[in-house]
Structure formats: structure tokens, C-alpha cells
């Protein structure tokens, strides 16, 4: 069994047992999330710093590709996708 397989099995077992998928701590009753508050905070902080690093390196924080226009944070493909999603969301509300 590969490392990824073991992680996938552990993730599923913890999720089914209503435990934090990261550290294994028991989650509060009625909580629908899969991570405890401490792990969520740690995860949120890590990805915030990672996105900041990508931005400093002129990389798209969504996909990691080089940003083609330095006036934007996202690459052209992610800007296009984001624009379409916003347009579809707006059209769906009418």
C-alpha cells in the first residue's frame, strides 16, 4: 500500500468517525466540518502565506502559473474563468 493510499484510508476513517482529518481530535457534536478549529487556523495561515509568496513571485495564486500581465494578481486563464463564474452567478440570480 502506497503512502497516498494510507493517507486516503486514514482520511476516510477519521471523517467517518467524525474526527479531525488532520490531527484525529474529536469534533464537537453537530459540527459539519472535517477539521478542528486549531487545524483550520493552521491550514488557513499556511495557505495565506503561500498565496502571498506566489504573488511576490508574480505567480497566479490559483494555479501557480506565471502572471502574464503584472497589473493583475491572476493569470489570464484564471481571470477569464473567474469572470465567467461571476457572470454565471449574476445571471442565475435574476
Biopython code that builds the backbone (N, CA, C, O; Angstrom):
import numpy as np
from Bio.PDB.StructureBuilder import StructureBuilder

atoms = [
    (1, "UNK", "N", (0.852, -1.170, 0.000)),
    (1, "UNK", "CA", (0.000, 0.000, 0.000)),
    (1, "UNK", "C", (0.905, 1.242, 0.000)),
    (1, "UNK", "O", (1.821, 1.353, 0.815)),
    (2, "UNK", "N", (0.637, 2.160, -0.914)),
    (2, "UNK", "CA", (1.472, 3.353, -1.032)),
    (2, "UNK", "C", (1.115, 4.366, 0.058)),
    (2, "UNK", "O", (0.105, 4.243, 0.750)),
    (3, "UNK", "N", (1.961, 5.345, 0.180)),
    (3, "UNK", "CA", (1.755, 6.385, 1.192)),
    (3, "UNK", "C", (0.442, 7.131, 0.953)),
    (3, "UNK", "O", (-0.296, 7.416, 1.897)),
    (4, "UNK", "N", (0.153, 7.448, -0.318)),
    (4, "UNK", "CA", (-1.091, 8.133, -0.648)),
    (4, "UNK", "C", (-2.304, 7.280, -0.304)),
    (4, "UNK", "O", (-3.316, 7.800, 0.166)),
    (5, "UNK", "N", (-2.211, 5.989, -0.533)),
    (5, "UNK", "CA", (-3.319, 5.091, -0.199)),
    (5, "UNK", "C", (-3.564, 5.076, 1.310)),
    (5, "UNK", "O", (-4.711, 5.110, 1.757)),
    (6, "UNK", "N", (-2.491, 5.025, 2.089)),
    (6, "UNK", "CA", (-2.631, 5.037, 3.547)),
    (6, "UNK", "C", (-3.253, 6.344, 4.024)),
    (6, "UNK", "O", (-4.096, 6.349, 4.921)),
    (7, "UNK", "N", (-2.834, 7.448, 3.422)),
    (7, "UNK", "CA", (-3.411, 8.752, 3.802)),
    (7, "UNK", "C", (-4.892, 8.820, 3.450)),
    (7, "UNK", "O", (-5.700, 9.331, 4.225)),
    (8, "UNK", "N", (-5.239, 8.302, 2.281)),
    (8, "UNK", "CA", (-6.637, 8.310, 1.839)),
    (8, "UNK", "C", (-7.505, 7.473, 2.775)),
    (8, "UNK", "O", (-8.615, 7.875, 3.125)),
    (9, "UNK", "N", (-6.998, 6.308, 3.179)),
    (9, "UNK", "CA", (-7.730, 5.432, 4.092)),
    (9, "UNK", "C", (-7.874, 6.103, 5.456)),
    (9, "UNK", "O", (-8.951, 6.071, 6.053)),
    (10, "UNK", "N", (-6.790, 6.712, 5.955)),
    (10, "UNK", "CA", (-6.840, 7.392, 7.254)),
    (10, "UNK", "C", (-7.819, 8.561, 7.209)),
    (10, "UNK", "O", (-8.583, 8.770, 8.152)),
    (11, "UNK", "N", (-7.797, 9.321, 6.119)),
    (11, "UNK", "CA", (-8.714, 10.455, 5.951)),
    (11, "UNK", "C", (-10.162, 9.978, 6.027)),
    (11, "UNK", "O", (-10.976, 10.533, 6.765)),
    (12, "UNK", "N", (-10.466, 8.941, 5.249)),
    (12, "UNK", "CA", (-11.840, 8.425, 5.215)),
    (12, "UNK", "C", (-12.256, 7.874, 6.577)),
    (12, "UNK", "O", (-13.381, 8.106, 7.018)),
    (13, "UNK", "N", (-11.361, 7.150, 7.246)),
    (13, "UNK", "CA", (-11.689, 6.590, 8.556)),
    (13, "UNK", "C", (-11.950, 7.699, 9.573)),
    (13, "UNK", "O", (-12.905, 7.619, 10.346)),
    (14, "UNK", "N", (-11.115, 8.721, 9.577)),
    (14, "UNK", "CA", (-11.315, 9.841, 10.520)),
    (14, "UNK", "C", (-12.593, 10.596, 10.202)),
    (14, "UNK", "O", (-13.336, 10.981, 11.104)),
    (15, "UNK", "N", (-12.845, 10.804, 8.926)),
    (15, "UNK", "CA", (-14.060, 11.536, 8.534)),
    (15, "UNK", "C", (-15.309, 10.747, 8.942)),
    (15, "UNK", "O", (-16.266, 11.322, 9.460)),
    (16, "UNK", "N", (-15.297, 9.438, 8.709)),
    (16, "UNK", "CA", (-16.435, 8.595, 9.071)),
    (16, "UNK", "C", (-16.636, 8.530, 10.584)),
    (16, "UNK", "O", (-17.762, 8.382, 11.059)),
    (17, "UNK", "N", (-15.531, 8.641, 11.345)),
    (17, "UNK", "CA", (-15.607, 8.597, 12.808)),
    (17, "UNK", "C", (-15.885, 9.975, 13.408)),
    (17, "UNK", "O", (-15.886, 10.123, 14.630)),
    (18, "UNK", "N", (-16.121, 10.986, 12.565)),
    (18, "UNK", "CA", (-16.388, 12.367, 12.980)),
    (18, "UNK", "C", (-15.224, 12.910, 13.828)),
    (18, "UNK", "O", (-15.415, 13.466, 14.910)),
    (19, "UNK", "N", (-14.009, 12.723, 13.283)),
    (19, "UNK", "CA", (-12.799, 13.252, 13.906)),
    (19, "UNK", "C", (-12.119, 14.181, 12.915)),
    (19, "UNK", "O", (-12.384, 14.133, 11.713)),
    (20, "UNK", "N", (-11.236, 15.031, 13.436)),
    (20, "UNK", "CA", (-10.458, 15.929, 12.585)),
    (20, "UNK", "C", (-9.605, 15.091, 11.640)),
    (20, "UNK", "O", (-8.884, 14.196, 12.081)),
    (21, "UNK", "N", (-9.684, 15.376, 10.350)),
    (21, "UNK", "CA", (-8.946, 14.586, 9.366)),
    (21, "UNK", "C", (-7.456, 14.870, 9.417)),
    (21, "UNK", "O", (-6.661, 14.106, 8.870)),
    (22, "UNK", "N", (-7.068, 15.954, 10.062)),
    (22, "UNK", "CA", (-5.661, 16.321, 10.129)),
    (22, "UNK", "C", (-4.975, 15.740, 11.370)),
    (22, "UNK", "O", (-3.933, 15.095, 11.260)),
    (23, "UNK", "N", (-5.559, 15.970, 12.547)),
    (23, "UNK", "CA", (-4.895, 15.544, 13.786)),
    (23, "UNK", "C", (-5.599, 14.385, 14.489)),
    (23, "UNK", "O", (-5.001, 13.749, 15.358)),
    (24, "UNK", "N", (-6.838, 14.098, 14.141)),
    (24, "UNK", "CA", (-7.568, 12.992, 14.747)),
    (24, "UNK", "C", (-8.348, 13.352, 15.996)),
    (24, "UNK", "O", (-8.925, 12.467, 16.628)),
    (25, "UNK", "N", (-8.384, 14.631, 16.376)),
    (25, "UNK", "CA", (-9.127, 15.047, 17.557)),
    (25, "UNK", "C", (-10.635, 14.929, 17.298)),
    (25, "UNK", "O", (-11.090, 15.090, 16.166)),
    (26, "UNK", "N", (-11.393, 14.651, 18.341)),
    (26, "UNK", "CA", (-12.843, 14.550, 18.199)),
    (26, "UNK", "C", (-13.426, 15.917, 17.894)),
    (26, "UNK", "O", (-13.001, 16.923, 18.463)),
    (27, "UNK", "N", (-14.401, 15.953, 16.997)),
    (27, "UNK", "CA", (-15.058, 17.201, 16.639)),
    (27, "UNK", "C", (-16.311, 17.391, 17.485)),
    (27, "UNK", "O", (-16.919, 16.408, 17.908)),
    (28, "UNK", "N", (-16.707, 18.635, 17.738)),
    (28, "UNK", "CA", (-17.926, 18.890, 18.512)),
    (28, "UNK", "C", (-19.152, 18.283, 17.832)),
    (28, "UNK", "O", (-19.218, 18.193, 16.606)),
    (29, "UNK", "N", (-20.095, 17.880, 18.631)),
    (29, "UNK", "CA", (-21.341, 17.293, 18.118)),
    (29, "UNK", "C", (-22.072, 18.316, 17.263)),
    (29, "UNK", "O", (-22.211, 19.474, 17.659)),
    (30, "UNK", "N", (-22.532, 17.904, 16.113)),
    (30, "UNK", "CA", (-23.273, 18.778, 15.215)),
    (30, "UNK", "C", (-22.386, 19.579, 14.273)),
    (30, "UNK", "O", (-22.896, 20.285, 13.403)),
    (31, "UNK", "N", (-21.077, 19.485, 14.428)),
    (31, "UNK", "CA", (-20.154, 20.207, 13.548)),
    (31, "UNK", "C", (-20.067, 19.466, 12.220)),
    (31, "UNK", "O", (-19.800, 18.265, 12.194)),
    (32, "UNK", "N", (-20.290, 20.174, 11.121)),
    (32, "UNK", "CA", (-20.283, 19.533, 9.812)),
    (32, "UNK", "C", (-18.933, 19.639, 9.119)),
    (32, "UNK", "O", (-18.751, 19.088, 8.034)),
    (33, "UNK", "N", (-17.985, 20.341, 9.732)),
    (33, "UNK", "CA", (-16.658, 20.489, 9.131)),
    (33, "UNK", "C", (-15.827, 19.245, 9.389)),
    (33, "UNK", "O", (-16.166, 18.422, 10.239)),
    (34, "UNK", "N", (-14.734, 19.116, 8.644)),
    (34, "UNK", "CA", (-13.902, 17.923, 8.784)),
    (34, "UNK", "C", (-12.582, 18.213, 9.496)),
    (34, "UNK", "O", (-11.757, 17.312, 9.643)),
    (35, "UNK", "N", (-12.367, 19.457, 9.940)),
    (35, "UNK", "CA", (-11.153, 19.806, 10.683)),
    (35, "UNK", "C", (-11.530, 20.539, 11.960)),
    (35, "UNK", "O", (-12.528, 21.257, 12.018)),
    (36, "UNK", "N", (-10.705, 20.338, 12.981)),
    (36, "UNK", "CA", (-10.913, 21.078, 14.225)),
    (36, "UNK", "C", (-10.493, 22.528, 14.017)),
    (36, "UNK", "O", (-9.842, 22.858, 13.025)),
    (37, "UNK", "N", (-10.867, 23.386, 14.950)),
    (37, "UNK", "CA", (-10.583, 24.817, 14.821)),
    (37, "UNK", "C", (-9.084, 25.090, 14.738)),
    (37, "UNK", "O", (-8.651, 25.928, 13.948)),
    (38, "UNK", "N", (-8.297, 24.396, 15.540)),
    (38, "UNK", "CA", (-6.849, 24.604, 15.544)),
    (38, "UNK", "C", (-6.230, 24.246, 14.186)),
    (38, "UNK", "O", (-5.395, 24.992, 13.673)),
    (39, "UNK", "N", (-6.625, 23.136, 13.616)),
    (39, "UNK", "CA", (-6.095, 22.718, 12.309)),
    (39, "UNK", "C", (-6.579, 23.646, 11.198)),
    (39, "UNK", "O", (-5.828, 23.941, 10.268)),
    (40, "UNK", "N", (-7.831, 24.111, 11.287)),
    (40, "UNK", "CA", (-8.342, 25.059, 10.290)),
    (40, "UNK", "C", (-7.538, 26.341, 10.314)),
    (40, "UNK", "O", (-7.191, 26.884, 9.265)),
    (41, "UNK", "N", (-7.238, 26.836, 11.531)),
    (41, "UNK", "CA", (-6.444, 28.061, 11.665)),
    (41, "UNK", "C", (-5.060, 27.862, 11.069)),
    (41, "UNK", "O", (-4.574, 28.718, 10.329)),
    (42, "UNK", "N", (-4.420, 26.743, 11.383)),
    (42, "UNK", "CA", (-3.085, 26.452, 10.884)),
    (42, "UNK", "C", (-3.108, 26.334, 9.353)),
    (42, "UNK", "O", (-2.224, 26.858, 8.675)),
    (43, "UNK", "N", (-4.104, 25.658, 8.824)),
    (43, "UNK", "CA", (-4.259, 25.486, 7.390)),
    (43, "UNK", "C", (-4.514, 26.827, 6.701)),
    (43, "UNK", "O", (-3.925, 27.118, 5.660)),
    (44, "UNK", "N", (-5.386, 27.633, 7.282)),
    (44, "UNK", "CA", (-5.713, 28.943, 6.727)),
    (44, "UNK", "C", (-4.466, 29.831, 6.676)),
    (44, "UNK", "O", (-4.221, 30.505, 5.676)),
    (45, "UNK", "N", (-3.675, 29.829, 7.768)),
    (45, "UNK", "CA", (-2.462, 30.637, 7.841)),
    (45, "UNK", "C", (-1.429, 30.168, 6.809)),
    (45, "UNK", "O", (-0.803, 30.989, 6.139)),
    (46, "UNK", "N", (-1.254, 28.857, 6.682)),
    (46, "UNK", "CA", (-0.301, 28.320, 5.714)),
    (46, "UNK", "C", (-0.652, 28.766, 4.299)),
    (46, "UNK", "O", (0.215, 29.247, 3.570)),
    (47, "UNK", "N", (-1.914, 28.610, 3.905)),
    (47, "UNK", "CA", (-2.297, 28.951, 2.540)),
    (47, "UNK", "C", (-2.322, 30.454, 2.302)),
    (47, "UNK", "O", (-2.111, 30.900, 1.175)),
    (48, "UNK", "N", (-2.577, 31.242, 3.341)),
    (48, "UNK", "CA", (-2.496, 32.702, 3.200)),
    (48, "UNK", "C", (-1.058, 33.096, 2.888)),
    (48, "UNK", "O", (-0.814, 33.884, 1.974)),
    (49, "UNK", "N", (-0.098, 32.549, 3.646)),
    (49, "UNK", "CA", (1.317, 32.836, 3.401)),
    (49, "UNK", "C", (1.759, 32.312, 2.034)),
    (49, "UNK", "O", (2.546, 32.961, 1.344)),
    (50, "UNK", "N", (1.259, 31.151, 1.646)),
    (50, "UNK", "CA", (1.603, 30.569, 0.351)),
    (50, "UNK", "C", (1.103, 31.454, -0.790)),
    (50, "UNK", "O", (1.834, 31.678, -1.755)),
    (51, "UNK", "N", (-0.126, 31.960, -0.698)),
    (51, "UNK", "CA", (-0.666, 32.850, -1.727)),
    (51, "UNK", "C", (0.138, 34.147, -1.799)),
    (51, "UNK", "O", (0.388, 34.666, -2.886)),
    (52, "UNK", "N", (0.548, 34.677, -0.619)),
    (52, "UNK", "CA", (1.367, 35.886, -0.607)),
    (52, "UNK", "C", (2.710, 35.642, -1.294)),
    (52, "UNK", "O", (3.184, 36.490, -2.050)),
    (53, "UNK", "N", (3.321, 34.492, -1.035)),
    (53, "UNK", "CA", (4.594, 34.151, -1.669)),
    (53, "UNK", "C", (4.438, 34.054, -3.183)),
    (53, "UNK", "O", (5.267, 34.575, -3.929)),
    (54, "UNK", "N", (3.386, 33.393, -3.632)),
    (54, "UNK", "CA", (3.152, 33.282, -5.072)),
    (54, "UNK", "C", (2.973, 34.659, -5.704)),
    (54, "UNK", "O", (3.479, 34.913, -6.798)),
    (55, "UNK", "N", (2.255, 35.549, -5.017)),
    (55, "UNK", "CA", (2.037, 36.896, -5.537)),
    (55, "UNK", "C", (3.357, 37.650, -5.642)),
    (55, "UNK", "O", (3.589, 38.352, -6.627)),
    (56, "UNK", "N", (4.225, 37.514, -4.639)),
    (56, "UNK", "CA", (5.537, 38.167, -4.680)),
    (56, "UNK", "C", (6.385, 37.645, -5.829)),
    (56, "UNK", "O", (7.165, 38.393, -6.419)),
    (57, "UNK", "N", (6.235, 36.370, -6.147)),
    (57, "UNK", "CA", (6.992, 35.761, -7.237)),
    (57, "UNK", "C", (6.325, 35.946, -8.598)),
    (57, "UNK", "O", (6.745, 35.349, -9.589)),
    (58, "UNK", "N", (5.267, 36.790, -8.641)),
    (58, "UNK", "CA", (4.493, 37.052, -9.856)),
    (58, "UNK", "C", (3.935, 35.758, -10.440)),
    (58, "UNK", "O", (4.013, 35.507, -11.642)),
    (59, "UNK", "N", (3.370, 34.947, -9.551)),
    (59, "UNK", "CA", (2.698, 33.706, -9.929)),
    (59, "UNK", "C", (1.225, 33.833, -9.568)),
    (59, "UNK", "O", (0.867, 34.524, -8.614)),
    (60, "UNK", "N", (0.396, 33.178, -10.317)),
    (60, "UNK", "CA", (-1.047, 33.180, -10.061)),
    (60, "UNK", "C", (-1.318, 32.388, -8.778)),
    (60, "UNK", "O", (-0.891, 31.238, -8.681)),
    (61, "UNK", "N", (-2.019, 32.968, -7.785)),
    (61, "UNK", "CA", (-2.297, 32.242, -6.547)),
    (61, "UNK", "C", (-3.301, 31.107, -6.722)),
    (61, "UNK", "O", (-3.431, 30.268, -5.831)),
    (62, "UNK", "N", (-4.007, 31.059, -7.840)),
    (62, "UNK", "CA", (-4.968, 29.978, -8.083)),
    (62, "UNK", "C", (-4.303, 28.748, -8.672)),
    (62, "UNK", "O", (-4.511, 27.631, -8.198)),
    (63, "UNK", "N", (-3.491, 28.960, -9.720)),
    (63, "UNK", "CA", (-2.935, 27.807, -10.439)),
    (63, "UNK", "C", (-1.414, 27.718, -10.370)),
    (63, "UNK", "O", (-0.854, 26.663, -10.670)),
    (64, "UNK", "N", (-0.724, 28.802, -9.980)),
    (64, "UNK", "CA", (0.727, 28.795, -9.861)),
    (64, "UNK", "C", (1.466, 29.129, -11.139)),
    (64, "UNK", "O", (2.696, 29.165, -11.143)),
    (65, "UNK", "N", (0.752, 29.375, -12.223)),
    (65, "UNK", "CA", (1.402, 29.733, -13.485)),
    (65, "UNK", "C", (1.920, 31.174, -13.405)),
    (65, "UNK", "O", (1.419, 31.971, -12.612)),
    (66, "UNK", "N", (2.921, 31.503, -14.225)),
    (66, "UNK", "CA", (3.408, 32.889, -14.232)),
    (66, "UNK", "C", (2.304, 33.854, -14.668)),
    (66, "UNK", "O", (1.514, 33.553, -15.563)),
    (67, "UNK", "N", (2.268, 35.012, -14.021)),
    (67, "UNK", "CA", (1.279, 36.030, -14.370)),
    (67, "UNK", "C", (1.787, 36.756, -15.605)),
    (67, "UNK", "O", (2.908, 37.267, -15.613)),
    (68, "UNK", "N", (0.961, 36.804, -16.654)),
    (68, "UNK", "CA", (1.392, 37.396, -17.907)),
    (68, "UNK", "C", (1.329, 38.918, -17.896)),
    (68, "UNK", "O", (2.085, 39.560, -18.626)),
    (69, "UNK", "N", (0.453, 39.515, -17.095)),
    (69, "UNK", "CA", (0.347, 40.971, -17.002)),
    (69, "UNK", "C", (0.558, 41.364, -15.545)),
    (69, "UNK", "O", (-0.233, 40.985, -14.682)),
    (70, "UNK", "N", (1.602, 42.111, -15.264)),
    (70, "UNK", "CA", (1.988, 42.448, -13.886)),
    (70, "UNK", "C", (0.972, 43.356, -13.184)),
    (70, "UNK", "O", (1.054, 43.550, -11.971)),
    (71, "UNK", "N", (0.018, 43.913, -13.938)),
    (71, "UNK", "CA", (-1.012, 44.755, -13.323)),
    (71, "UNK", "C", (-2.081, 43.932, -12.608)),
    (71, "UNK", "O", (-2.882, 44.479, -11.850)),
    (72, "UNK", "N", (-2.097, 42.633, -12.843)),
    (72, "UNK", "CA", (-3.099, 41.752, -12.251)),
    (72, "UNK", "C", (-2.436, 40.731, -11.333)),
    (72, "UNK", "O", (-1.258, 40.414, -11.495)),
    (73, "UNK", "N", (-3.193, 40.223, -10.378)),
    (73, "UNK", "CA", (-2.690, 39.171, -9.498)),
    (73, "UNK", "C", (-2.852, 37.788, -10.124)),
    (73, "UNK", "O", (-2.042, 36.895, -9.878)),
    (74, "UNK", "N", (-3.894, 37.611, -10.931)),
    (74, "UNK", "CA", (-4.196, 36.308, -11.530)),
    (74, "UNK", "C", (-3.690, 36.240, -12.964)),
    (74, "UNK", "O", (-3.545, 37.263, -13.634)),
    (75, "UNK", "N", (-3.426, 35.023, -13.424)),
    (75, "UNK", "CA", (-3.062, 34.839, -14.833)),
    (75, "UNK", "C", (-4.311, 35.057, -15.693)),
    (75, "UNK", "O", (-5.427, 35.099, -15.177)),
    (76, "UNK", "N", (-4.114, 35.193, -16.988)),
    (76, "UNK", "CA", (-5.240, 35.496, -17.882)),
    (76, "UNK", "C", (-6.283, 34.379, -17.880)),
    (76, "UNK", "O", (-7.480, 34.658, -17.954)),
    (77, "UNK", "N", (-5.847, 33.116, -17.797)),
    (77, "UNK", "CA", (-6.797, 31.997, -17.806)),
    (77, "UNK", "C", (-7.673, 32.015, -16.548)),
    (77, "UNK", "O", (-8.881, 31.798, -16.636)),
    (78, "UNK", "N", (-7.078, 32.270, -15.385)),
    (78, "UNK", "CA", (-7.846, 32.310, -14.138)),
    (78, "UNK", "C", (-8.741, 33.545, -14.077)),
    (78, "UNK", "O", (-9.845, 33.482, -13.536)),
    (79, "UNK", "N", (-8.275, 34.663, -14.625)),
    (79, "UNK", "CA", (-9.129, 35.858, -14.686)),
    (79, "UNK", "C", (-10.345, 35.579, -15.549)),
    (79, "UNK", "O", (-11.463, 35.953, -15.193)),
    (80, "UNK", "N", (-10.133, 34.922, -16.687)),
    (80, "UNK", "CA", (-11.242, 34.595, -17.589)),
    (80, "UNK", "C", (-12.239, 33.662, -16.903)),
    (80, "UNK", "O", (-13.449, 33.872, -16.974)),
    (81, "UNK", "N", (-11.714, 32.626, -16.237)),
    (81, "UNK", "CA", (-12.571, 31.673, -15.542)),
    (81, "UNK", "C", (-13.343, 32.364, -14.416)),
    (81, "UNK", "O", (-14.536, 32.117, -14.239)),
    (82, "UNK", "N", (-12.664, 33.232, -13.656)),
    (82, "UNK", "CA", (-13.289, 33.953, -12.555)),
    (82, "UNK", "C", (-14.397, 34.874, -13.076)),
    (82, "UNK", "O", (-15.477, 34.960, -12.491)),
    (83, "UNK", "N", (-14.110, 35.555, -14.178)),
    (83, "UNK", "CA", (-15.089, 36.458, -14.786)),
    (83, "UNK", "C", (-16.332, 35.682, -15.230)),
    (83, "UNK", "O", (-17.455, 36.140, -15.020)),
    (84, "UNK", "N", (-16.135, 34.508, -15.844)),
    (84, "UNK", "CA", (-17.263, 33.690, -16.302)),
    (84, "UNK", "C", (-18.096, 33.181, -15.133)),
    (84, "UNK", "O", (-19.326, 33.168, -15.198)),
    (85, "UNK", "N", (-17.421, 32.758, -14.058)),
    (85, "UNK", "CA", (-18.144, 32.278, -12.872)),
    (85, "UNK", "C", (-18.982, 33.389, -12.256)),
    (85, "UNK", "O", (-20.125, 33.161, -11.860)),
    (86, "UNK", "N", (-18.416, 34.591, -12.175)),
    (86, "UNK", "CA", (-19.171, 35.727, -11.626)),
    (86, "UNK", "C", (-20.351, 36.065, -12.515)),
    (86, "UNK", "O", (-21.441, 36.360, -12.025)),
    (87, "UNK", "N", (-20.136, 36.023, -13.827)),
    (87, "UNK", "CA", (-21.218, 36.339, -14.778)),
    (87, "UNK", "C", (-22.329, 35.283, -14.655)),
    (87, "UNK", "O", (-23.508, 35.635, -14.638)),
    (88, "UNK", "N", (-21.969, 34.008, -14.570)),
    (88, "UNK", "CA", (-22.967, 32.944, -14.444)),
    (88, "UNK", "C", (-23.714, 33.051, -13.125)),
    (88, "UNK", "O", (-24.921, 32.813, -13.075)),
    (89, "UNK", "N", (-23.009, 33.408, -12.053)),
    (89, "UNK", "CA", (-23.656, 33.558, -10.750)),
    (89, "UNK", "C", (-24.637, 34.724, -10.802)),
    (89, "UNK", "O", (-25.749, 34.626, -10.284)),
    (90, "UNK", "N", (-24.228, 35.822, -11.425)),
    (90, "UNK", "CA", (-25.077, 37.001, -11.537)),
    (90, "UNK", "C", (-26.313, 36.691, -12.394)),
    (90, "UNK", "O", (-27.423, 37.101, -12.055)),
    (91, "UNK", "N", (-26.119, 35.969, -13.502)),
    (91, "UNK", "CA", (-27.239, 35.625, -14.376)),
    (91, "UNK", "C", (-28.204, 34.670, -13.697)),
    (91, "UNK", "O", (-29.405, 34.709, -13.964)),
    (92, "UNK", "N", (-27.697, 33.814, -12.824)),
    (92, "UNK", "CA", (-28.543, 32.874, -12.120)),
    (92, "UNK", "C", (-29.407, 33.494, -11.045)),
    (92, "UNK", "O", (-30.403, 32.897, -10.635)),
    (93, "UNK", "N", (-29.048, 34.682, -10.577)),
    (93, "UNK", "CA", (-29.820, 35.350, -9.525)),
    (93, "UNK", "C", (-31.018, 36.093, -10.068)),
    (93, "UNK", "O", (-31.934, 36.424, -9.314)),
    (94, "UNK", "N", (-31.031, 36.362, -11.358)),
    (94, "UNK", "CA", (-32.163, 37.115, -11.940)),
    (94, "UNK", "C", (-33.383, 36.272, -12.080)),
    (94, "UNK", "O", (-34.414, 36.753, -12.550)),
]
sb = StructureBuilder()
sb.init_structure("model")
sb.init_model(0)
sb.init_chain("A")
sb.init_seg("    ")
for serial, (resi, resn, name, xyz) in enumerate(atoms, 1):
    if name == "N":
        sb.init_residue(resn, " ", resi, " ")
    sb.init_atom(name, np.array(xyz, "f"), 0.0, 1.0, " ", f" {name:<3s}", serial, name[0])
structure = sb.get_structure()
